[in-house]
Amino acid sequence: MIEITIIQGPFAGRRFSLASPVSIGRSMSCGIVLSGEPVSRLHAEILREEDGYKLYDRSKNGLLLNGEATRESYLAEGDEIRIGDEILQIVSIPELEITSEQGIEIASRENEDTQVFEELDAKDFSLTDSQGISFVSLAVAESTQRRLLEIIDAVTSLLNLKEPAELFDRVVDTILALLKAERVSLFLKDDNSDSLRLTASKRVDNKNDPFVLSKKILVRSFQQARAILSAEPIRKGEKARSVMCVPLFAAERSVGVLYVDRIDPEFSEEDLVLLTAVTTPAAIAIDSRVELRRAWDENEVLKNRLRESVTIIGKSRGMEALLEGVAKVAQTDSTALIRGETGTGKELVARAIHEHSRRAGGPFIALNCAALTDTLLEAELFGFEKGSFTGAIKSKPGKFELADKGTLFLDEIGDVSAELQVKLLRVLQERCFDRIGGTKLVSVDVRVIAATHQDLEALVEEGRFREDLYYRLNVIPLYLPPLRERGTDVRLLLDHYFDVFALKMGKPRKMLSDDALSALLSYGWRGNVRELCNFVERLMVLHQDKIVELMDLPEYMRRDFDPDSVTTTQDFVPEGASYREILMKTEEDCIRKALAETGGKKVEAAKLLGMSRPTLDKKIAEFGIEWK
């Protein structure tokens, strides 16, 4: 099936069927109306003949077909007809797929044209009156106006419905009652394919016989954006059905088709006018609810992904203490200060606090204070008014405003200048500020989480960080330990990131040999979790084998590692030892190593082992450990 589309000119985008003779010209009686002086009242015709569609030039001014003048010529897909400054193109229409539920059949009538008694251009149909309700430019009787107002009131009330499924049913029920139809079917366009899907359907009887609709009418109405009134049997031998089929448009976009029919009495042109008029609010209501539901669903997906992305990996004692603190601070609106080395995941902790707080539905805004100059940082934090400085061509809200009802994360807070520290202190105390160049106070409801890798106490002592701001930020202190202090968390993180990148890249997961794993567990990880993440990604991209051996690691990672120094239980437990003996020997070895690492300082050794000093003394006596 082919059609003709205007691709250049005031009416660009309009599409017309070639199923019947088509006249082209300036006259309003033409099937395709063009504008401009070179266009004659009847400029051209397209007729269907045995060998195809043929173009006839009926004007004195002429036309061009694919850049050449012609008086008559057969048309093919892709041909362009130029009349004055307007261009029309012959395009093919893909077969429109229509899906329906069980018990409703979409029937096709081969080699027979649909008997169309009346058509309206549904896309350009409009109404107006003093109350915002429009009427068509044909004499509308007072009774018709009353019917129109009833229908518009009914459809407008649908705007209060939030759930799409309920809205679809109510649209069908409303049209069914107000137009006294026997059957109403709502088809919506599937965004993922060029097809119509039956979304809701009702009939006044309770019969179980097949529900048959005309495919030809559905296709013609949807693809040509025409409101159709027809009366014909859907199948031979059946009674003629009076059918109205109207496309639904919202924001210049086709969203579906409304199909209404009954046997007796036939629908009138007035019924078609009324139905076409009220499809606009119905289409807007349907489209807005579908888009809203899609936005809600997408938002939930994004939220779930975000929650997954802020999962904190770690079971070491330091991480357990951190997670306990995160759980507590998330239940409040108190300001928190996260301390930790670069790359430990301070922003991840801040996001976890936000996502588990009552502010989770609000925005999470992050800003690195060390990445901007003082002037830019002030503008980013507080925003500015138009004309407040050179280049301020329009007003812009700052991060504090954007984070209203949510959380503002200020990373590297120790790098903020003394001047900005004063302004930050005021916002934290009063929850209001002035934009740069502004005269009006802006109030915000923001939860602030700050982070730094610097020793703020030392900065306070040096006079480089305000003491009052320090105490205002350090309401809830959280410490994120470096990776070298997290013991077996390294292995958990390696497993996690190997899984993440294997899934992301669609590659088999890498495995570490015993020596490679031992080397990575003993490595210092100066860059902390960020370094580990980048290391795993690099292995997944560059390493070809499934097993990562010790020699596959960078030289600096295995420089201080001696495979012969790795001990196992077989190295210090006699053969045939019991489970209890193995545990005791392991415990004794851990205590000896802790004392060795702390130089015999029992308080520090107890802290490193996660036990009290009295318990450590008891264990030392139990194992007969002597330490000088």
C-alpha positions as CSV (number, residue, x, y, z in Angstrom):
1,M,0.0,0.0,0.0
2,I,1.3,3.5,-0.9
3,E,0.3,7.0,0.1
4,I,1.3,10.6,-0.8
5,T,3.0,12.8,1.9
6,I,3.7,16.5,1.8
7,I,7.4,16.8,2.6
8,Q,7.9,20.6,1.9
9,G,5.6,23.5,2.4
10,P,3.2,24.9,4.9
11,F,1.4,21.6,5.3
12,A,4.5,19.4,5.5
13,G,3.8,16.2,7.3
14,R,0.3,15.6,6.1
15,R,-0.4,12.2,4.6
16,F,-3.1,11.2,2.1
17,S,-4.3,7.8,0.8
18,L,-4.2,6.9,-2.9
19,A,-7.0,4.3,-2.5
20,S,-9.4,6.6,-4.5
21,P,-8.8,9.4,-7.1
22,V,-6.9,12.3,-5.6
23,S,-7.2,15.9,-6.7
24,I,-4.4,18.4,-5.9
25,G,-4.8,22.2,-6.0
26,R,-5.6,25.5,-4.3
27,S,-9.4,24.8,-4.2
28,M,-10.8,23.7,-0.8
29,S,-12.7,21.0,-2.7
30,C,-9.4,19.2,-3.6
31,G,-8.4,16.2,-1.7
32,I,-4.9,17.7,-1.2
33,V,-5.1,21.4,-0.7
34,L,-1.9,23.4,-1.4
35,S,-1.2,27.1,-1.1
36,G,0.8,29.7,-3.1
37,E,0.3,31.6,-6.4
38,P,1.8,29.0,-8.8
39,V,-0.8,26.5,-7.6
40,S,-4.0,26.3,-9.8
41,R,-7.4,25.7,-8.4
42,L,-7.2,22.1,-9.8
43,H,-3.5,21.6,-10.5
44,A,-3.2,17.8,-10.8
45,E,-4.9,14.5,-10.3
46,I,-3.7,11.0,-9.4
47,L,-5.9,8.2,-10.7
48,R,-5.6,4.5,-10.2
49,E,-5.4,2.6,-13.5
50,E,-4.6,-1.0,-14.5
51,D,-0.9,-0.5,-14.5
52,G,-0.7,1.5,-11.3
53,Y,-1.2,5.1,-10.1
54,K,-0.9,7.8,-12.8
55,L,-0.3,11.5,-12.4
56,Y,-2.1,14.0,-14.7
57,D,-1.1,17.7,-14.9
58,R,-4.3,19.7,-15.2
59,S,-2.7,23.2,-14.9
60,K,-1.2,25.9,-17.1
61,N,1.8,26.4,-14.7
62,G,3.0,22.8,-14.9
63,L,4.7,20.6,-12.3
64,L,7.9,18.6,-11.9
65,L,8.2,14.9,-11.3
66,N,11.6,14.0,-9.9
67,G,12.9,17.4,-11.3
68,E,11.5,17.0,-14.8
69,A,8.4,18.5,-16.3
70,T,5.7,16.1,-17.3
71,R,2.0,16.2,-18.3
72,E,1.2,12.6,-17.3
73,S,3.3,9.8,-15.9
74,Y,3.0,6.6,-13.8
75,L,4.1,7.0,-10.2
76,A,6.5,4.7,-8.2
77,E,7.6,4.6,-4.6
78,G,10.0,7.5,-3.8
79,D,8.8,9.8,-6.7
80,E,8.7,13.5,-5.8
81,I,6.1,15.9,-7.2
82,R,7.0,19.6,-7.1
83,I,4.2,22.1,-7.5
84,G,5.5,25.7,-6.9
85,D,7.5,25.6,-3.6
86,E,5.7,22.5,-2.3
87,I,6.9,19.0,-2.7
88,L,4.9,15.8,-2.3
89,Q,6.4,12.3,-2.2
90,I,5.1,8.8,-2.9
91,V,5.9,6.5,0.1
92,S,5.0,3.0,0.9
93,I,3.0,2.2,4.1
94,P,4.1,-0.9,6.1
95,E,1.4,-3.4,6.8
96,L,-0.2,-2.3,10.1
97,E,-0.4,-5.1,12.6
98,I,-3.5,-5.1,14.8
99,T,-3.6,-7.3,17.8
100,S,-6.8,-8.0,19.8
101,E,-8.0,-10.2,22.6
102,Q,-9.7,-13.6,22.3
103,G,-13.2,-13.3,21.1
104,I,-12.6,-10.2,19.0
105,E,-11.8,-10.7,15.4
106,I,-10.2,-8.1,13.0
107,A,-11.7,-9.0,9.6
108,S,-10.3,-8.0,6.1
109,R,-12.5,-7.7,3.0
110,E,-10.4,-8.4,-0.1
111,N,-10.8,-6.5,-3.3
112,E,-13.7,-4.3,-1.9
113,D,-13.5,-0.6,-1.0
114,T,-14.9,0.6,2.2
115,Q,-18.1,2.6,1.7
116,V,-17.2,5.9,3.3
117,F,-20.1,8.3,3.7
118,E,-18.3,11.0,5.5
119,E,-14.7,11.9,6.5
120,L,-13.2,14.5,8.7
121,D,-9.6,15.5,9.1
122,A,-9.3,14.5,12.7
123,K,-5.8,16.0,13.2
124,D,-7.0,19.5,12.4
125,F,-10.4,19.3,14.0
126,S,-11.0,21.9,16.6
127,L,-13.8,23.6,18.7
128,T,-14.1,27.0,20.5
129,D,-16.5,28.9,22.6
130,S,-16.2,31.5,25.4
131,Q,-15.7,28.7,28.0
132,G,-13.0,26.9,26.1
133,I,-15.4,24.4,24.4
134,S,-15.2,24.6,20.6
135,F,-17.8,24.0,18.0
136,V,-17.3,23.1,14.3
137,S,-18.1,25.6,11.6
138,L,-21.3,23.8,10.6
139,A,-24.6,24.8,11.9
140,V,-24.9,23.0,15.3
141,A,-28.3,22.7,16.7
142,E,-28.9,23.6,20.3
143,S,-29.7,19.9,21.1
144,T,-26.3,19.0,19.5
145,Q,-24.6,21.6,21.7
146,R,-26.2,20.0,24.8
147,R,-25.0,16.5,23.7
148,L,-21.5,17.9,23.1
149,L,-21.3,19.5,26.5
150,E,-22.5,16.3,28.1
151,I,-19.8,14.3,26.3
152,I,-17.0,16.8,27.0
153,D,-18.0,17.0,30.7
154,A,-17.9,13.3,30.9
155,V,-14.5,12.9,29.2
156,T,-13.0,15.9,31.1
157,S,-13.8,14.1,34.3
158,L,-11.6,11.3,33.2
159,L,-8.6,13.6,33.9
160,N,-8.9,12.8,37.6
161,L,-8.2,9.1,37.0
162,K,-4.6,8.1,37.7
163,E,-4.5,4.5,36.8
164,P,-4.3,3.9,33.0
165,A,-6.4,0.6,33.1
166,E,-9.2,2.4,35.0
167,L,-9.1,5.3,32.5
168,F,-9.3,3.0,29.5
169,D,-12.4,1.3,30.8
170,R,-14.1,4.6,31.7
171,V,-13.4,6.1,28.3
172,V,-15.1,3.1,26.6
173,D,-18.0,3.1,29.1
174,T,-18.5,6.9,28.6
175,I,-18.6,6.7,24.8
176,L,-20.8,3.6,24.9
177,A,-23.4,5.4,27.0
178,L,-23.4,8.9,25.5
179,L,-23.5,7.8,21.9
180,K,-25.9,4.9,22.5
181,A,-23.5,2.6,20.7
182,E,-23.6,-1.2,20.8
183,R,-19.8,-1.7,20.9
184,V,-16.8,0.5,21.6
185,S,-13.2,-0.6,21.2
186,L,-10.1,1.4,22.1
187,F,-6.8,0.6,20.3
188,L,-3.5,2.2,21.4
189,K,-0.3,2.4,19.4
190,D,2.5,0.2,20.6
191,D,5.6,2.4,21.0
192,N,7.9,-0.6,20.4
193,S,6.4,-1.5,17.0
194,D,4.3,-0.1,14.3
195,S,1.1,-1.8,15.5
196,L,-2.2,-1.2,17.2
197,R,-3.2,-3.1,20.3
198,L,-6.7,-3.6,21.6
199,T,-6.6,-2.0,25.0
200,A,-10.3,-1.9,26.1
201,S,-13.6,-3.1,24.6
202,K,-17.2,-3.2,25.8
203,R,-20.5,-4.2,24.3
204,V,-24.1,-3.7,25.6
205,D,-25.2,-7.3,25.1
206,N,-23.9,-10.3,26.9
207,K,-23.6,-12.5,23.8
208,N,-20.6,-14.7,23.3
209,D,-20.5,-14.6,19.6
210,P,-17.4,-13.4,17.8
211,F,-16.8,-9.7,18.0
212,V,-15.8,-8.7,14.4
213,L,-14.3,-5.3,13.5
214,S,-13.2,-4.0,10.1
215,K,-9.4,-4.0,9.6
216,K,-9.7,-1.7,6.5
217,I,-11.5,1.0,8.5
218,L,-9.0,0.8,11.4
219,V,-6.0,1.0,9.1
220,R,-7.4,3.8,7.0
221,S,-8.4,5.9,10.1
222,F,-5.1,5.4,11.9
223,Q,-2.7,5.8,8.9
224,Q,-4.5,8.7,7.2
225,A,-5.5,10.5,10.4
226,R,-9.2,10.6,9.2
227,A,-12.4,10.3,11.2
228,I,-14.5,7.8,9.2
229,L,-18.3,7.2,9.1
230,S,-19.3,4.0,7.3
231,A,-22.1,1.6,7.0
232,E,-21.5,-1.9,5.5
233,P,-21.5,-5.5,6.4
234,I,-18.1,-6.6,7.8
235,R,-18.7,-10.0,6.3
236,K,-20.8,-11.1,3.4
237,G,-24.3,-12.1,4.4
238,E,-24.2,-10.1,7.6
239,K,-26.3,-7.1,8.5
240,A,-24.7,-3.7,7.7
241,R,-23.1,-2.1,10.7
242,S,-22.9,1.6,11.2
243,V,-19.2,2.4,12.1
244,M,-17.4,5.5,13.4
245,C,-13.6,5.2,13.7
246,V,-11.7,8.2,15.0
247,P,-7.9,8.5,15.5
248,L,-6.6,9.8,18.9
249,F,-4.1,12.6,18.8
250,A,-2.1,14.2,21.7
251,A,0.7,16.7,21.1
252,E,0.5,16.2,17.4
253,R,1.3,12.5,17.9
254,S,-1.0,9.6,17.0
255,V,-1.7,7.5,20.1
256,G,-4.5,5.2,18.9
257,V,-7.9,4.7,17.4
258,L,-11.5,4.7,18.9
259,Y,-13.8,2.3,17.0
260,V,-17.6,2.7,17.7
261,D,-20.4,0.7,15.9
262,R,-24.0,-0.4,16.1
263,I,-26.6,-1.9,13.7
264,D,-29.5,0.4,14.0
265,P,-30.0,3.3,13.8
266,E,-27.1,4.4,11.7
267,F,-24.8,7.0,13.1
268,S,-25.2,10.4,11.6
269,E,-22.7,13.0,10.5
270,E,-23.6,14.9,13.7
271,D,-22.5,11.8,15.7
272,L,-19.2,11.8,13.9
273,V,-18.6,15.5,14.6
274,L,-19.4,15.0,18.3
275,L,-17.2,11.9,18.6
276,T,-14.3,13.6,16.8
277,A,-14.6,16.6,19.0
278,V,-14.4,14.8,22.3
279,T,-11.5,12.5,21.3
280,T,-9.1,15.3,22.0
281,P,-9.6,15.5,25.8
282,A,-9.8,11.7,25.8
283,A,-6.6,11.3,23.9
284,I,-4.8,13.8,26.2
285,A,-6.0,12.0,29.3
286,I,-5.0,8.6,27.9
287,D,-1.6,9.8,26.7
288,S,-0.7,11.7,29.9
289,R,-1.6,8.7,32.1
290,V,0.3,6.3,29.9
291,E,3.3,8.6,30.0
292,L,3.0,9.1,33.7
293,R,2.8,5.4,34.4
294,R,5.8,4.9,32.1
295,A,7.7,7.6,34.0
296,W,6.8,6.0,37.3
297,D,7.9,2.6,36.2
298,E,11.2,4.0,34.8
299,N,11.7,5.9,38.0
300,E,11.3,2.8,40.1
301,V,13.8,0.9,37.8
302,L,16.3,3.8,38.2
303,K,15.7,3.8,42.0
304,N,16.3,0.1,42.2
305,R,19.4,0.4,40.1
306,L,20.6,3.2,42.3
307,R,19.9,1.2,45.4
308,E,21.9,-1.7,43.9
309,S,24.7,0.6,43.0
310,V,25.0,2.0,46.6
311,T,25.4,-1.5,48.1
312,I,28.4,-1.3,50.3
313,I,30.6,-4.4,50.2
314,G,32.4,-5.3,53.4
315,K,32.3,-7.5,56.5
316,S,35.4,-6.4,58.3
317,R,35.0,-4.9,61.8
318,G,35.6,-1.4,60.6
319,M,33.0,-1.7,57.9
320,E,30.5,-3.2,60.3
321,A,30.9,-0.2,62.5
322,L,30.5,2.1,59.5
323,L,27.3,0.4,58.4
324,E,25.9,0.6,61.9
325,G,26.6,4.3,61.8
326,V,25.0,4.7,58.4
327,A,21.8,3.0,59.6
328,K,21.6,5.3,62.6
329,V,22.3,8.6,60.8
330,A,19.9,7.7,57.9
331,Q,17.0,7.9,60.4
332,T,17.8,11.6,61.2
333,D,18.4,14.9,59.3
334,S,21.6,15.6,61.2
335,T,24.6,16.8,59.3
336,A,27.3,14.1,58.9
337,L,31.0,14.2,58.2
338,I,32.6,11.3,56.4
339,R,36.3,10.8,56.9
340,G,38.5,8.6,54.8
341,E,41.3,8.4,52.3
342,T,40.8,9.2,48.6
343,G,39.1,6.3,46.7
344,T,37.5,4.6,49.8
345,G,34.0,5.4,48.6
346,K,32.8,8.4,50.6
347,E,30.2,9.4,48.0
348,L,28.9,5.8,48.0
349,V,28.4,6.1,51.8
350,A,26.6,9.5,51.4
351,R,24.3,8.0,48.8
352,A,23.5,5.0,51.1
353,I,22.6,7.5,53.8
354,H,20.3,9.4,51.4
355,E,18.7,6.3,49.9
356,H,17.8,4.9,53.4
357,S,16.5,8.2,54.7
358,R,13.1,9.9,54.5
359,R,14.6,12.1,51.8
360,A,15.1,9.2,49.4
361,G,12.3,10.6,47.2
362,G,14.2,13.9,46.9
363,P,17.3,14.8,44.9
364,F,20.9,13.7,45.7
365,I,23.3,16.4,44.6
366,A,27.0,15.9,44.8
367,L,29.7,18.6,44.4
368,N,33.5,18.3,44.6
369,C,34.7,21.4,46.4
370,A,38.3,20.8,45.3
371,A,37.5,20.8,41.6
372,L,36.4,24.5,41.3
373,T,37.9,27.9,41.9
374,D,36.4,30.0,44.8
375,T,34.4,32.1,42.4
376,L,33.0,29.1,40.5
377,L,32.3,27.2,43.7
378,E,30.3,30.0,45.2
379,A,28.2,30.3,42.0
380,E,27.7,26.5,41.9
381,L,26.6,26.4,45.6
382,F,24.4,29.5,45.8
383,G,23.5,30.3,42.2
384,F,23.4,33.7,40.7
385,E,21.0,36.3,39.2
386,K,21.0,37.5,35.6
387,G,23.6,40.3,35.1
388,S,25.4,39.7,38.4
389,F,28.7,39.3,36.6
390,T,30.1,39.2,33.1
391,G,28.6,36.1,31.3
392,A,25.6,35.8,33.6
393,I,23.1,36.0,30.7
394,K,20.4,34.3,32.7
395,S,19.6,33.4,36.3
396,K,20.7,30.0,37.6
397,P,19.8,28.2,40.8
398,G,22.7,26.7,42.9
399,K,23.2,23.3,44.3
400,F,21.5,24.2,47.6
401,E,18.3,25.1,45.7
402,L,18.5,22.0,43.5
403,A,18.9,19.8,46.5
404,D,15.8,21.2,48.3
405,K,13.9,18.4,50.1
406,G,16.9,16.1,49.4
407,T,20.6,15.8,50.2
408,L,23.6,17.9,49.3
409,F,27.0,16.0,49.4
410,L,30.0,18.3,49.7
411,D,33.2,16.3,48.9
412,E,36.6,17.6,49.9
413,I,35.2,20.2,52.2
414,G,38.6,20.8,53.6
415,D,39.6,22.7,50.4
416,V,36.9,25.4,50.8
417,S,38.3,28.9,51.2
418,A,37.9,30.9,54.4
419,E,35.5,33.3,52.8
420,L,33.2,30.5,51.5
421,Q,33.4,28.8,54.9
422,V,31.6,31.8,56.5
423,K,28.8,31.6,53.9
424,L,28.5,27.8,54.4
425,L,28.3,28.3,58.1
426,R,25.4,30.7,57.7
427,V,23.5,28.3,55.4
428,L,23.9,25.4,57.9
429,Q,22.7,27.6,60.8
430,E,19.9,29.5,59.1
431,R,19.0,27.3,56.1
432,C,18.8,30.4,53.9
433,F,21.1,32.4,51.6
434,D,21.3,35.0,48.9
435,R,22.1,34.2,45.3
436,I,25.1,36.1,43.8
437,G,23.7,39.5,42.8
438,G,20.4,38.7,44.4
439,T,18.5,40.7,47.1
440,K,15.9,38.0,48.1
441,L,16.6,35.4,50.7
442,V,16.2,31.8,49.4
443,S,15.1,29.3,52.0
444,V,15.9,25.6,51.6
445,D,15.3,22.3,53.3
446,V,18.5,20.4,52.7
447,R,20.4,17.7,54.5
448,V,24.2,18.3,54.2
449,I,26.7,15.5,54.2
450,A,30.4,16.5,54.0
451,A,33.5,14.5,53.3
452,T,37.2,14.9,53.4
453,H,40.5,13.0,53.3
454,Q,42.3,15.7,55.2
455,D,42.9,16.1,59.0
456,L,40.4,18.8,59.8
457,E,41.5,19.1,63.4
458,A,45.0,19.9,62.2
459,L,43.6,22.5,59.7
460,V,41.7,24.1,62.6
461,E,44.8,24.3,64.7
462,E,46.6,25.9,61.8
463,G,43.8,28.4,61.3
464,R,43.0,27.2,57.8
465,F,39.5,25.8,58.7
466,R,36.9,27.6,60.9
467,E,36.4,25.8,64.2
468,D,32.7,26.7,64.4
469,L,32.2,25.3,60.9
470,Y,34.1,22.2,61.9
471,Y,31.7,21.5,64.8
472,R,28.7,22.3,62.7
473,L,29.8,19.7,60.1
474,N,31.0,17.1,62.6
475,V,27.7,16.4,64.2
476,I,27.7,12.8,63.2
477,P,31.3,11.6,62.4
478,L,31.7,8.5,60.2
479,Y,35.0,6.9,59.4
480,L,35.6,4.9,56.3
481,P,38.7,2.7,56.8
482,P,41.3,2.3,54.0
483,L,41.3,-0.9,52.1
484,R,44.6,-2.1,53.6
485,E,42.9,-2.2,57.0
486,R,39.8,-4.2,55.8
487,G,41.4,-7.6,55.6
488,T,39.3,-10.1,53.8
489,D,37.1,-7.4,52.3
490,V,39.6,-7.2,49.5
491,R,38.5,-10.7,48.4
492,L,34.8,-9.8,48.6
493,L,35.4,-6.7,46.5
494,L,37.4,-8.6,43.9
495,D,34.6,-11.1,43.6
496,H,32.0,-8.3,43.4
497,Y,33.8,-6.4,40.7
498,F,34.6,-9.5,38.6
499,D,30.9,-10.3,38.6
500,V,29.9,-6.7,37.8
501,F,32.3,-6.3,34.8
502,A,31.6,-9.8,33.5
503,L,27.9,-9.0,33.3
504,K,28.5,-5.5,31.9
505,M,30.9,-6.7,29.2
506,G,29.2,-10.0,28.4
507,K,32.5,-11.9,29.1
508,P,33.3,-15.0,31.2
509,R,34.2,-14.2,34.7
510,K,38.0,-14.3,35.5
511,M,39.4,-16.5,38.3
512,L,42.4,-15.8,40.5
513,S,45.1,-18.4,41.2
514,D,46.0,-18.9,44.9
515,D,49.3,-17.0,44.5
516,A,47.6,-14.1,42.6
517,L,44.9,-13.8,45.3
518,S,47.5,-14.0,48.1
519,A,49.5,-11.2,46.4
520,L,46.4,-9.0,46.0
521,L,45.4,-9.6,49.6
522,S,48.9,-8.5,50.8
523,Y,49.1,-5.5,48.4
524,G,48.7,-2.0,50.0
525,W,46.0,-0.6,47.7
526,R,47.0,3.0,48.0
527,G,44.1,4.0,45.7
528,N,41.7,2.0,47.9
529,V,38.5,0.7,46.3
530,R,38.8,3.0,43.3
531,E,42.1,1.4,42.4
532,L,40.8,-2.1,42.9
533,C,37.8,-1.4,40.7
534,N,40.0,0.0,37.9
535,F,42.4,-3.0,38.3
536,V,39.6,-5.5,37.8
537,E,38.2,-3.7,34.8
538,R,41.6,-3.6,33.2
539,L,42.0,-7.4,33.8
540,M,38.6,-8.1,32.2
541,V,39.5,-6.0,29.1
542,L,43.2,-7.0,28.5
543,H,43.7,-10.5,30.0
544,Q,42.8,-13.3,27.7
545,D,42.9,-16.4,29.9
546,K,40.2,-17.3,32.3
547,I,42.7,-17.9,35.2
548,V,44.8,-14.9,36.4
549,E,48.2,-16.1,37.5
550,L,50.7,-14.3,39.8
551,M,52.8,-13.3,36.8
552,D,49.8,-11.7,35.1
553,L,49.7,-9.1,37.9
554,P,51.6,-5.8,37.4
555,E,55.2,-5.9,38.8
556,Y,54.5,-3.3,41.5
557,M,51.7,-5.6,42.9
558,R,53.9,-8.6,43.3
559,R,57.2,-6.8,44.1
560,D,57.0,-7.4,47.9
561,F,55.2,-10.7,47.7
562,D,57.0,-13.9,48.4
563,P,55.0,-17.1,47.6
564,D,57.1,-19.1,50.0
565,S,56.1,-16.8,52.8
566,V,52.4,-17.8,52.5
567,T,51.5,-20.1,55.4
568,T,48.7,-22.5,55.6
569,T,47.3,-24.5,58.5
570,Q,49.5,-27.4,57.4
571,D,52.6,-25.3,58.1
572,F,52.0,-25.0,61.8
573,V,49.4,-27.7,62.8
574,P,50.5,-31.3,63.4
575,E,49.0,-33.9,61.1
576,G,45.9,-35.5,62.6
577,A,45.1,-32.5,64.8
578,S,41.5,-32.1,65.9
579,Y,39.3,-29.2,64.8
580,R,39.6,-27.6,68.3
581,E,43.4,-27.8,68.1
582,I,43.4,-26.2,64.7
583,L,41.3,-23.3,66.0
584,M,43.5,-22.8,69.0
585,K,46.7,-22.9,67.0
586,T,45.2,-20.4,64.5
587,E,44.1,-18.1,67.3
588,E,47.5,-18.2,68.9
589,D,49.2,-17.4,65.6
590,C,46.9,-14.4,65.1
591,I,47.8,-13.1,68.6
592,R,51.5,-13.5,68.0
593,K,51.2,-11.6,64.7
594,A,49.3,-8.8,66.2
595,L,51.8,-8.4,69.0
596,A,54.6,-8.4,66.4
597,E,52.8,-5.7,64.3
598,T,52.3,-3.5,67.3
599,G,55.7,-4.0,68.8
600,G,54.3,-5.7,71.9
601,K,51.8,-2.9,72.7
602,K,48.9,-4.9,74.1
603,V,46.4,-2.1,73.9
604,E,47.0,-1.7,70.2
605,A,47.2,-5.4,69.6
606,A,43.8,-5.9,71.3
607,K,42.3,-3.2,69.2
608,L,43.7,-4.8,66.0
609,L,42.3,-8.2,67.0
610,G,38.9,-6.7,68.0
611,M,39.0,-7.9,71.6
612,S,39.3,-6.2,75.0
613,R,42.6,-5.9,76.8
614,P,41.6,-8.3,79.7
615,T,40.6,-10.9,77.1
616,L,43.9,-10.5,75.3
617,D,45.8,-10.9,78.6
618,K,43.8,-14.1,79.4
619,K,44.6,-15.5,75.9
620,I,48.3,-14.7,76.3
621,A,48.4,-16.5,79.6
622,E,46.4,-19.5,78.2
623,F,48.8,-20.0,75.3
624,G,51.9,-19.2,77.3
625,I,53.0,-16.5,75.0
626,E,55.9,-14.5,76.3
627,W,56.5,-11.1,74.8
628,K,59.1,-8.5,75.8
